[in-house]
Amino acid sequence: MSGKQSVTVIGLGPMGQAMVQAFLDKGHPVTVWNRTPSRADALVARGAVLAGSVEEALAANELVILSLTDYDAMYTVLEPAAHALSGRVLVNLSSDTPEKTRAGAKWVAGHGGVQLSGGVTVPPSGIGKPESSTFYSGPRGPFETHRPTLEALTGTDYRGEDPGLAALFYQIGMVMFWTSMLSYWQAVALADANGLTAADILPHATETMATMPNFLSFYAARIDAGEHGGDVDRLAMGMASVEHVLHTNADAGVDTALPAAVADLFRRGMEAGHATDSFSSLVELLKKPKN
Ligand SMILES: NC(=O)c1ccc[n+]([C@@H]2O[C@H](COP(=O)([O-])OP(=O)(O)OC[C@H]3O[C@@H](n4cnc5c(N)ncnc54)[C@H](OP(=O)(O)O)[C@@H]3O)[C@@H](O)[C@H]2O)c1
């Protein structure tokens, strides 16, 4: 006996598999279940136990990790065995919206279990590394009880009791990730149209991204204070620049959907009277309307 808490992992996509490997590496006995059982083969060879049914997987351990595509998959998998959720702490590390995670927590509680929600901020290669991080939210007591075991996966960042908070923080990161990566694909397409490779522009692209944290910290305090004074960063100046970006892309013959959307937002800011304000005034345009 390893003395380490035994866990169940349901869902063996790339993420679930990495999680099982990390638990096994740290000496935790692991029971697994997956819709496609063959995905458990390598894990069973390393000592994981393949449950014969979802019910058996739930019965095996108090702590159950879920790593499925989304919350809809949770209902598909668990609904037929929902009675076995009683007394279980279900750590749902599947990504979804805050609303779906809140509804999931209610559903699990309705069957006598506790749900902790999670948002994993690293790819499978980051699992098993303490410097990686996962957002958690849900009832604090069960989280603290199981935190040492969850830390076999990544560092833990507990955001509060509201089950939607982990998903919210996760989605805040993802909105930045996807749009930032799209900006990079746009830059690569523009470079390509001009005979340059991704490798050719890598140093410049990297330097450009590396300046971003300075902008974020400069603007955070000003935005929270409602300050959008346009001393050095007037929206009108930005408007001229994003038009240049749009035309540079159009002249090169690359897709302009992204730069056109950016120019459209700047234009809306101008029309709303922010020409001489900081371009951070666009935040006011994006916010939920107050009525
Ligand atoms: N991969 C990443 O880089 C990454 C990073 C951060 C967060 N995440 C999140 O972690 C979660 C898992 O990631 P992943 O990459 O392993 O995702 P994935 O490949 O989508 O995981 C699929 C898992 O869900 C199961 N599944 C999906 N729909 C199902 C259904 N209707 N019924 C039964 N089982 C179903 C699959 O079973 P089968 O094997 O039978 O198909 C498989 O076990 C996702 O929510 C993802 O957003 C992933």
The ligand as an SDF file (V2000), in Angstrom:
LIG
                    3D

 48 52  0  0  0  0  0  0  0  0999 V2000
   -6.1290   19.2410  -24.0770 N   0  0  0  0  0  0  0  0  0  0  0  0
   -5.8080   20.4350  -23.6130 C   0  0  0  0  0  0  0  0  0  0  0  0
   -4.8150   21.0690  -24.0120 O   0  0  0  0  0  0  0  0  0  0  0  0
   -6.6460   21.0640  -22.5310 C   0  0  0  0  0  0  0  0  0  0  0  0
   -6.1480   22.1580  -21.8030 C   0  0  0  0  0  0  0  0  0  0  0  0
   -6.9320   22.7050  -20.7920 C   0  0  0  0  0  0  0  0  0  0  0  0
   -8.1800   22.1940  -20.5280 C   0  0  0  0  0  0  0  0  0  0  0  0
   -8.6400   21.1300  -21.2640 N   0  0  0  0  0  0  0  0  0  0  0  0
   -9.9760   20.6250  -20.9840 C   0  0  0  0  0  0  0  0  0  0  0  0
   -9.9000   19.3210  -20.4040 O   0  0  0  0  0  0  0  0  0  0  0  0
  -11.0130   18.5410  -20.8470 C   0  0  0  0  0  0  0  0  0  0  0  0
  -10.4910   17.2310  -21.4340 C   0  0  0  0  0  0  0  0  0  0  0  0
   -9.5300   17.5390  -22.4160 O   0  0  0  0  0  0  0  0  0  0  0  0
   -9.0800   16.5180  -23.5260 P   0  0  0  0  0  0  0  0  0  0  0  0
   -8.0650   17.2030  -24.3790 O   0  0  0  0  0  0  0  0  0  0  0  0
   -8.7310   15.2150  -22.9240 O   0  0  0  0  0  0  0  0  0  0  0  0
  -10.4600   16.5260  -24.3260 O   0  0  0  0  0  0  0  0  0  0  0  0
  -11.1610   15.5070  -25.2290 P   0  0  0  0  0  0  0  0  0  0  0  0
  -10.1950   14.8290  -26.1220 O   0  0  0  0  0  0  0  0  0  0  0  0
  -12.3050   16.2450  -25.8160 O   0  0  0  0  0  0  0  0  0  0  0  0
  -11.6830   14.4700  -24.0930 O   0  0  0  0  0  0  0  0  0  0  0  0
  -12.5430   13.6590  -24.4780 C   0  0  0  0  0  0  0  0  0  0  0  0
  -12.9440   12.7530  -23.3400 C   0  0  0  0  0  0  0  0  0  0  0  0
  -14.3250   12.9390  -23.1330 O   0  0  0  0  0  0  0  0  0  0  0  0
  -15.0010   11.7240  -23.4740 C   0  0  0  0  0  0  0  0  0  0  0  0
  -16.2990   12.0690  -24.0550 N   0  0  0  0  0  0  0  0  0  0  0  0
  -16.5990   13.1390  -24.8250 C   0  0  0  0  0  0  0  0  0  0  0  0
  -17.9160   13.1250  -25.1310 N   0  0  0  0  0  0  0  0  0  0  0  0
  -18.4320   12.0510  -24.5260 C   0  0  0  0  0  0  0  0  0  0  0  0
  -19.7290   11.4990  -24.4450 C   0  0  0  0  0  0  0  0  0  0  0  0
  -20.7690   12.0820  -25.0600 N   0  0  0  0  0  0  0  0  0  0  0  0
  -19.9000   10.3810  -23.7310 N   0  0  0  0  0  0  0  0  0  0  0  0
  -18.8660    9.7840  -23.1010 C   0  0  0  0  0  0  0  0  0  0  0  0
  -17.6160   10.2540  -23.1210 N   0  0  0  0  0  0  0  0  0  0  0  0
  -17.4080   11.3620  -23.8350 C   0  0  0  0  0  0  0  0  0  0  0  0
  -14.0630   11.0200  -24.4410 C   0  0  0  0  0  0  0  0  0  0  0  0
  -14.3420    9.6540  -24.5130 O   0  0  0  0  0  0  0  0  0  0  0  0
  -13.7920    8.7530  -25.7380 P   0  0  0  0  0  0  0  0  0  0  0  0
  -12.3530    8.4870  -25.4620 O   0  0  0  0  0  0  0  0  0  0  0  0
  -14.6380    7.5590  -25.7040 O   0  0  0  0  0  0  0  0  0  0  0  0
  -13.9820    9.5820  -27.0000 O   0  0  0  0  0  0  0  0  0  0  0  0
  -12.7370   11.3220  -23.7700 C   0  0  0  0  0  0  0  0  0  0  0  0
  -12.5370   10.5320  -22.6420 O   0  0  0  0  0  0  0  0  0  0  0  0
  -11.7870   19.3880  -21.8580 C   0  0  0  0  0  0  0  0  0  0  0  0
  -12.8830   19.9850  -21.2370 O   0  0  0  0  0  0  0  0  0  0  0  0
  -10.7780   20.4450  -22.2720 C   0  0  0  0  0  0  0  0  0  0  0  0
  -11.3880   21.6680  -22.6550 O   0  0  0  0  0  0  0  0  0  0  0  0
   -7.8960   20.5470  -22.2360 C   0  0  0  0  0  0  0  0  0  0  0  0
  1  2  1  0
  2  3  2  0
  2  4  1  0
  4  5  1  0
  4 48  2  0
  5  6  2  0
  6  7  1  0
  7  8  2  0
  8  9  1  0
  8 48  1  0
  9 10  1  0
  9 46  1  0
 10 11  1  0
 11 12  1  0
 11 44  1  0
 12 13  1  0
 13 14  1  0
 14 15  2  0
 14 16  1  0
 14 17  1  0
 17 18  1  0
 18 19  2  0
 18 20  1  0
 18 21  1  0
 21 22  1  0
 22 23  1  0
 23 24  1  0
 23 42  1  0
 24 25  1  0
 25 26  1  0
 25 36  1  0
 26 27  1  0
 26 35  1  0
 27 28  2  0
 28 29  1  0
 29 30  1  0
 29 35  2  0
 30 31  1  0
 30 32  2  0
 32 33  1  0
 33 34  2  0
 34 35  1  0
 36 37  1  0
 36 42  1  0
 37 38  1  0
 38 39  2  0
 38 40  1  0
 38 41  1  0
 42 43  1  0
 44 45  1  0
 44 46  1  0
 46 47  1  0
M  CHG  2   8   1  16  -1
M  END
$$$$
